[in-house]
């Protein structure tokens, strides 16, 4: 298929998607065309790849195959076509619309051509009896065709603007839902550190800490702890120069403190210019508390291992040494109970070693 025809069909398909709002205006133009040309019928058509479509009420509907369409010749010639008597026209005389009872005899169609030169269909008039157009009628039909394409362009642009608006609203709702439902704190600051927008989590945090309703336009500096003020200003300056920052730290908010992962990222406009700072923080207090609990447990395990390996095992080792000496001197032959004692001491020693190994192993797993 030629490239120009592909582009033309793209334009046709775009108009086929449009739901027409200005139905009365199109009906008035069609009726005016019929009246001016002194015929009973007028149609607005589009020619697809294989199908002719006519404008009916609020949309274009299939009418016939392209191979049976009079308007097809208008699209191919890109000029007005006038057929005084279709029964005498070599191209049209065998068409179903001509051969049937009370078929079409007279036809005139003016091209619907877009600003970029794509001929999409026609504004046509027709009658069951032969006819002709005067020069003025021909000119008026062409002018009305221009009005049709202008109205179709308007309807198409309006349709796609509405579609884009609805898609943007859907995306906005999704983004806003995510923005507001997350437990992370999100702030967008301008270059002067005034709040452009903030999510619900930030508002709840500031309300809890300071009893203040956070709103756009406020300067964030009034809510920064004095001990952290210098670092915050420095981080903002680095971010406004184009760098991103990630860090973990303990924040003081009013009467309470929490651990957060903070991130500072440059906020840019469509031209890539830095217009402010995207500041985000995630509360990691629970994670820090878990780490501290694990560290305390590790310290306890280390203490247990030390006690087992030094304070308990030392006297056991002394007893084992004495029993070995007594065994070498043959006391175990005269005192069988020594063997029982020796076995018990060995069991104690094995248990101590097992406890120490278990403690060391679990200490290594915690990574502390």
N, C-alpha and C positions, 0 to 999 in steps of 0.2 A: 504493500500500500504506500503511495507517495507520501512524503513528509507533510506536504501542505494539507492533504486530506486528513491525516492524523490530527493535525492542529485544529482543523475545522470540526472534526468529530469531538475533540476535547471541549470545544466551545459549546457545541450542541448538547453534549451530556451535562455540561454545567447548567444550561438553561432547563434541561429536563428535570433537574432536581428541585427547581424553584417552585414554591407554592405561591401562586399569583394573588396578591392582595387587591390590586387595582383592576378587578374584573370588569367593572362598569366602564372604565376608560377604554379598555380593549374592545368591549362590545360596541361602544360608541364609534370608535375608529372604524371597525369592520362595517358597521351599518352605514357610516358616512361614505365609505368607499363604494358600497353597493349602490347607494343613492346617487352619488356623483357619476358613476359609470352606468346608471340606469339599468341595473340587473338586480335580481332578487336575492343573490347569495354572495357571501364573502367569507373567507377563512384566513386565519393566521396559521402558518405551518412551519414545521422544522423538519429537515431531512437528515435522518440518521444513516448508519451504515447500510441497513437493509430495510428501514421502515420510514414511512411518512407519519409525522405526528401532527395533530391539530390541537389548537388551544380550545379547551372545553371547560368552562367555568374557571376553576382555580389552578388548572395544570394542563400540561400537554399529554394527550392520550394517543395511542396507536390508531391509525386510520386505515392504512393500506401498505402493501409492500412498496419499496422504493421503485421497483421495476414497473409499477402501475401508477406512478405519481406524475401528474402534470408538472408539479413544482420542482421536480428533479431536474428538468431542463433549465429552469431559472437558476438553480444552484450551479449547474455546469457552465452556463453562459455568463453568469454574474451580471445579467442585464434583464430588462423587462421583456417578457415574452407575451405576444398577443396572437391568439389562435382564433380567427374569425369563425371557422367551422371545423371542429375536430374530426367529423366524418370524412373530410377531404384532406386531412393532414396525414402524411405517410407515417409519421412517428406515433400518432395517437389513435388512428382509426380503429385499431384492433383492441384497444384497452377496454376492460370490462365496464368502466364508467361511461364509455361512449356507446358500446354495442347494446347495453341493456335498454329496456323500455324506458322512455323519457330520460335518455342519457344526456351527458354534457355535449353541447355543440360549441358554444362560445366560451373562451377562457382567456384571462389576462392576469399575469402575475408579476409583481414588482419585487426585486430581491431585498431580503433583510440582511444588510451587510454591516458588520461591526466596524468600529473605528480602526481596527488593525487589519481590515480587508477580508475578513472571513464571512463568506455568504452562507447563512445558516438555513434559510428557508425563504418563504415569500408571504406577502400579503396579496391574496388572489381573489378575483371575482369571476363568476361563471353563470351561465344561463343554459336553458334547455333548447334555445333557439340561436341561430347564428347571430353574430353581432360584430361591432367594431368600436374602437375608441377614437375620440377626437384627440387632437394634440393637447388641449387643456385637460381633458380627462386623464390622459396618460401622465401628464406632469403632476396632477393632483394625486394619482395613485402612487407615484414615486415618493411624493412628499409625505403622504400618510404612512408609507412603508418606513420612512426615516423616523417618524414619530413612534411607530411600533418598536423599532430596535432601541430607540432611546428609552422608552418605557421598560422594555425587557432588561436593558442594562441596569436601569435603576432598581428594578425588582430583584435582579440577580445580586447586585451589590448589597442591597438591603438584607436579602436572605442570608448571604454569607457573613455579613456583619453581625446579624442576629446569632448565627451559628457560632461564630468566633466568640461573641459575648457570652453565650451560654456555656461554651467549653471553658472559657476563662473563669466564669463563675463557679463551675464544677471543680476546676483545679484549685481555685481560691478556697472553696469550702473544704476540699481535701487537705490542702496545706494548712488552713486555719485549724482544722480538727486535729491534725498532728501537732501543730504548734502549741495549741492550748491543752491537749491531753497529756503531753509528755511531762514527766516529773522533773526534767532538767530545766535549768533557768536559762532563758534566752533573752538577750537585750540587743537592740540595734541602736547605736549611739552615733550622733553626728560628730564632726571634727572638734566641736567645742564640748563634747561629752554630754550633750543634752540627749534625752531619751527620745528616739523616733518611734519605737514600738517595743513592747515587752509582752511576754506571755503570762498566763495565769499563775504559774509557779513562782515567778519573780514577785508578782503582786502579793501573793500569800506570804512569802518570805518577809518582805518589807513590812507588811501589815503586822505580822507576828512580832517582828523585832522592834519596830518603831511606832506602831499604831498609826501609820500614815498610808493613805491611798496613793499608790504609785500611778502616775499618768504621764502620757507623752508631753514633752516640753520641759519636764523637770531635769535638773542637772544631777547626774549620778554621784557626783563628788560628795554630796551631803549625806550619802549613805555608806561611805567608805570609812572603815575604822582608821583612826589617826595613825596607829602603828604600821598600817599597811599603805598609807597614803602615798608615800614617796615611791614605793615599788609599783603601785598601780599607775601613777602618772608616767613613770618610766616605761612600763609595759605598753601603755597606750601610745606613747611617742614612737616606740619601736614599731608597733603595728601600723600606725599612720604612715610610716616610711615604707611599708610594703611587706614586712615580715610577719609570720605567724608565731604564736607563743603557746606552749603547753606546760603546765606545772601543777603540782600538788601542794596544797598548803592549808593551814588551819585559819578559818575566817571567824572573826568576832562580829556578830550581829546583835547589837543591843545587849540583851542580858544572856544570850546563849552563843555557843561556839559550835562549829561543825567543820569537818574536813571536806574539801572540794577539789575536784580536778577542774582547773580553769583553762579556758582556751580563748585566745584573742586572734581574730582573723580580720584582714582588711576587707571592708565592704566597698564594692565598686559599682559604678553605674554602667550603662550599656556601652559607653565609650572606654571602659576600663579605668576610669579615673577613681581614685580612692576618695569616697565621700564620708567615710566614718569607720566604725568598728563593730564587728559582730562579736559580741561577748557571750560566752556560754559557760555554765558551770554545772557540774554533776556532784551531788552529795554522795560522798564515799565514806561517811562516818561508820556505817555498819561494817564495811570492809576493813577499815582501820581497827575497829573494835575487835573484829575476828582475828586480825593479825596480832593484836596485843594480847588477846586471850591465848592464842597459839604460842606466842613468845613466853608468856607466863607458865604455860604447861611445859614448854621445853626446859625452862629453867628448873622447874620442879623435877623433871625427869633427870636432868643433869645432876641435881643435888642428890637424888636417889642413887644414881649410878656412882657418884663419888662416895657416898656413905657405904654402899654395898661393897665397892671395890677396895676401900681403904679401912674404914672403921670396923666393918663386920669381917671382911676376909682376912685382915691381919691376925686377929686372935685364932681364927680357924687355921690359918697357915702355921701358926706356932704350935697348936695342938697336933696338927698332922706331922710336923717335924719331930715332936717328942715321941709320938707313937711309932714313927719310923725307927728312931733310936732304940726304943724298947723292943721293937721287933728284931733289930739286929743283935741285941743282947740275949734274945731267946725268951724274953719274958712272956711272949704270946703263947708259948707252949705251956707254961705254968698257969697263965691267966687267960683262958679262952675269951673272957669278956672283953679283952682288949681288941679282939678282932671285930666284935659287934660295935664297939665304940668307934673303931677306925672306919667301918662301913658307914656308920651314921654321919661321921664328920665329912666323909667324902660326898655323901648325898647333900649335906648342907653346902659344901663348897661348889658342887655342881649347880645347885639351885641359885647360889649367888652369882655364878658365872652366867647362867641363863638370864637372870634378871638384868645384869649389866649389859649383856649383848642386846636384849630386847630394848632397853632404854636407849642405847647408842643408835640402834637401827631406827627407832621412831624419831629420835632427834634429827637424824640425817634426812628423814622424809619431810619434816616440817621446813627444813631449809634455813633454820635459825641457829 
